[in-house]
Amino acid sequence: MSRAIPLGLRPFQTTATRGLIVFNPVTRCMQVLSVLPLGVLRWLGWLSGHVFYRVSARRRNVVLTNLRLCFKELNERELRHMAKTHFVLLGQSLWDRAWLWHAPVHVLQKRIRFTGDFSVFDDRSPLIVLAPHFVGLDAGGVAMTLLKQIPMACVYVPLRNKYIEDWMMQGRNRSGRVRSVARNEGAKPLLHILSEGMRLHFSPDMDFGIQAAVWSDFFGVAAATTNSLPRLVKLSQARICTLVTRLTPDGYSIDLGPLWQDYPQADLQAATQAMNNEIEAWVLKSPAQYYWVHKRFKTRPPGQPELYR
């Protein structure tokens, strides 16, 4: 019997649970692929990454633009090498979802390693887990809820393709311990979740425009950065720590940082900058694994030109 979602909150209703998708070919395909050896899936990811790098000029331009902005000390050859590595990691993380979401639990236990002090989860006071957009983000969510058996909430952006959304939402909640909140639902359900003791797996490092955001430097570049993290911490009196998931040759490494001290600062701008500084420090440990395919600097300050062409 699956474990019930706490708090009286209903779990995310996928199209399948609403009876709209009886057979999902994406899910079935990934179930079949989940039995393949890790080496085979990683090779498929390597091949997919190289193909994607070659054929998708638009996304290649996004990645290279981001890297040129953030790593000005690297020459063009080094930047292109990092970009190719990033596309390979993206491809491998995609095929890895076959075993992450469909393989037996003992397979995940063998391939996922944890580092850090996870006793912070023993304290039932509100806790926000900052989970930046690294390529292994989904692996971290599954590891925490399935292997560590920690009920967690997360914020998601609805997808246009309902087959992909159905597969992703069911995969992310294979443990039955996930509460998915649509981004457009706002802060109220997140505050309720935190007040009732459920942990929030939070990834605010994307460009959603300047509304409810501030200009904050990321690798020295002005970025429209949502100030939702410091606002949630202030309103909920939550503790906060960082969780970063990185792809390794044998699977994934789940790295939990220490609790943040003296956060948030009284000034919202300073608190948002502190978040970006924290993410930047983790990115520097494995630069190619950050989600550079996202248009992080899409929104520009007044008078500044568009960066992605």
Buried (B, 14 or more C-beta within 10 A) or exposed (E): EEEEBEBEBEBBEBBBEEEEBEEBEBBEEBBEBBEBEBEEBBBBBBBBBBEBBEEBEEBBBBBBBBBBBBBEEBEEEEBBEBBBBBBBBBBBBBBBBBBBBBBEEEBBEEBBBBEBEBEBBEEEEBBBBBBBBBBBBBBBBBBBBBBBEBBBBBBBEEEEEBBEBBBBBBBBBBBBBBBBBEEEEEBEBBBBBBBBBBBBBBBBBBBBEBEEBBBBBBBEBBBBBBBBBBBBBBBBEBBBBBBBBBBEEEBBBBBBBEBBEEBBEEEBBEBBBBBBEBBBEBBEEBBBBBBBBBBBBBBBEEEEEEBEE
